[in-house]
Amino acid sequence: MDRFLASLPKNILATLAIGGGIFLIILLNPPHTVCDAQMTIFKEAQKGFVFLDPKSKSIETSDYELLTKQCRVSNSPGGCYELFARLKILIRDIEAVPTECRPKVGSENKVRKALWESLDLISRLAWGTKPPQSYYEKFGWLEPPDLLLFCDLKRTVLAVYGNSQWEQFREGLFKDLPGVKEIQRTVAWEHMLLSINCDKYQ
């Protein structure tokens, strides 16, 4: 091998060395794709809410986690107002990502958690501690803007994760809502927020 390299002209040898170096650089540091760039923009937009700010070393809990806890404990419009407002911005930022890059955004565990947990939380807020007694009680204290948020969350998870994961989420709620096993499935469905006609909220 040494003899072969020694027999090569210096300009060919230099070309091979440069080419090998470039190949090694690309191999170790693959170029950023469009979706990588979009992910960077998205993370910057959601810094503080979904993602922690790396510059704030003392902060270990995201605003999403704090606001979700506050909303769950208060179970009231005032206690959930800021969470709902920030979730609307999250959805807006996801929609700003090109369609082909949304699966990459959705694959982030923190994004996945925020979307599915928020759907679960809003569904439970509407249901309450026992099954609603009628169709008209299925919304609990939620107002039309809150229902729009729920429908926007549903549309987002369907677009990003697909129908099968939505059905899995729905079945999980069917088994876990307080008192749901004591009533017929058809009645439970009619009284669940999941049965809302989202065509009315766009």
Secondary structure, 3 states (H helix, E strand, C coil): CHHHHHHCCHHHHHHHHHHHHHHHHHHHCCCCCHHHHHHHHHHHHCECCCECCCCCCCCCCCHHHHHHHHHHHHCCHHHHHHHHHHHHHHHHHHHCCCHHHHHHHHCCHHHHHHHHHHHHHHHHHHHCCCCCCCHHHCCCCCCHHHHHHHHHHHHHHHHHHCHHHHHHHHHHHHHHCCCHHHCCHHHHHHHCHHHCCHHHCC
